[in-house]
Amino acid sequence: MALEIEYDGDQAATISTEHTLATITGADTRVLVVDLSPMVAGDSVTLRIKTAVRAGGTERVAYTAIFAGATAVPIAFSPPVPMPTGGTVTLQQTAGTGRTYPWAVYAFG
C-alpha cells in the first residue's frame, strides 16, 4: 500500500459553518489531517468524516473530534476510516475568531 495525499488545501473558517473540505469518491481507507496551530485560547474546532455503509446508503458520521484552545501537539490525525463508497470530510469552527487551517486527506491506495 502506498500512502498518498489525495486532497489538500487551506480552509478559512467562518464560525458555526460546517465547511466541506473534500467530497471523496471511490473506495479506500483515508485519514484526515489538520494543522491546528492557528488555534488560540477560546477557539474550538470540530472535525468530521462521513461515509455510507454501502453503495446507495445514507452518509453518516463515522468519525468526529473536538479540539479546543491552543494545543501542544498541533497536527490532528483521524484514525484510518474505511470508505467503501467515498464520503465527505468537514471542519467546523464553533467558537473564537475564524482561523485558516491547512488540511489534507491521505489515502492508502
C-alpha positions as CSV (number, residue, x, y, z in Angstrom):
1,M,0.0,0.0,0.0
2,A,1.3,3.4,-1.0
3,L,0.4,6.4,1.1
4,E,-0.7,9.4,-0.9
5,I,-2.1,12.9,-0.4
6,E,-5.5,12.6,-2.2
7,Y,-6.9,16.0,-1.4
8,D,-5.5,19.1,0.4
9,G,-6.0,22.8,0.9
10,D,-6.4,25.6,3.3
11,Q,-9.8,26.3,4.9
12,A,-10.7,29.8,6.2
13,A,-13.3,29.0,8.9
14,T,-16.4,31.0,9.4
15,I,-17.7,30.5,13.0
16,S,-20.6,27.9,13.2
17,T,-20.3,26.9,9.5
18,E,-19.6,23.3,8.7
19,H,-17.1,23.6,5.8
20,T,-16.8,20.7,3.4
21,L,-13.1,20.1,2.9
22,A,-13.5,17.3,0.3
23,T,-16.2,15.3,-1.3
24,I,-14.5,11.9,-1.8
25,T,-15.3,9.4,-4.5
26,G,-14.1,5.8,-4.7
27,A,-13.3,3.2,-2.2
28,D,-10.2,3.5,0.0
29,T,-9.1,3.9,3.6
30,R,-8.4,7.5,4.5
31,V,-7.0,9.7,7.2
32,L,-8.0,13.4,7.8
33,V,-5.0,15.5,8.9
34,V,-5.5,19.1,10.0
35,D,-2.9,21.6,11.3
36,L,-4.5,23.2,14.3
37,S,-1.6,25.5,15.1
38,P,-3.6,28.7,14.3
39,M,-5.9,28.0,17.3
40,V,-5.6,30.1,20.5
41,A,-7.5,30.1,23.8
42,G,-11.2,30.4,23.2
43,D,-11.1,28.7,19.8
44,S,-12.9,25.4,19.2
45,V,-12.9,23.2,16.1
46,T,-14.9,20.0,15.2
47,L,-13.6,17.6,12.5
48,R,-15.8,15.0,10.9
49,I,-15.6,12.2,8.4
50,K,-18.8,10.9,6.9
51,T,-19.4,7.8,4.8
52,A,-22.1,5.3,3.9
53,V,-22.1,1.6,4.9
54,R,-22.8,0.5,1.4
55,A,-23.5,1.9,-2.1
56,G,-26.8,3.8,-2.2
57,G,-26.8,4.1,1.6
58,T,-27.2,7.3,3.7
59,E,-23.9,9.1,4.5
60,R,-23.4,9.3,8.3
61,V,-20.7,10.5,10.7
62,A,-18.0,7.8,11.1
63,Y,-15.5,9.9,13.0
64,T,-15.8,13.2,14.9
65,A,-13.3,15.0,17.2
66,I,-13.5,18.3,19.0
67,F,-10.4,20.4,19.7
68,A,-10.3,23.5,22.0
69,G,-7.7,26.2,22.6
70,A,-4.0,26.1,21.7
71,T,-2.5,22.6,21.7
72,A,1.0,21.3,22.4
73,V,0.5,18.8,19.6
74,P,-0.9,20.9,16.7
75,I,-1.3,18.2,14.0
76,A,-4.6,16.3,14.3
77,F,-4.8,12.9,12.7
78,S,-8.1,10.9,12.4
79,P,-7.9,7.2,12.7
80,P,-7.9,5.4,9.4
81,V,-11.5,5.2,8.2
82,P,-12.6,2.7,5.6
83,M,-14.7,4.5,3.0
84,P,-16.2,1.8,0.7
85,T,-18.4,4.4,-1.2
86,G,-16.4,7.6,-0.7
87,G,-17.8,10.3,1.6
88,T,-17.2,13.8,3.0
89,V,-14.7,15.4,5.3
90,T,-15.6,18.6,7.1
91,L,-14.2,21.2,9.5
92,Q,-16.4,23.4,11.7
93,Q,-15.0,26.2,14.0
94,T,-17.6,26.6,16.7
95,A,-16.0,29.3,18.9
96,G,-13.3,32.0,18.9
97,T,-12.1,34.0,15.9
98,G,-12.2,32.4,12.5
99,R,-8.8,31.0,11.5
100,T,-7.3,29.4,8.4
101,Y,-6.4,25.7,8.7
102,P,-4.1,23.7,6.4
103,W,-5.5,20.2,5.9
104,A,-5.1,17.0,3.8
105,V,-6.8,13.7,3.2
106,Y,-4.3,10.8,3.0
107,A,-5.3,7.6,1.1
108,F,-3.6,4.3,1.4
109,G,-4.1,3.3,-2.2
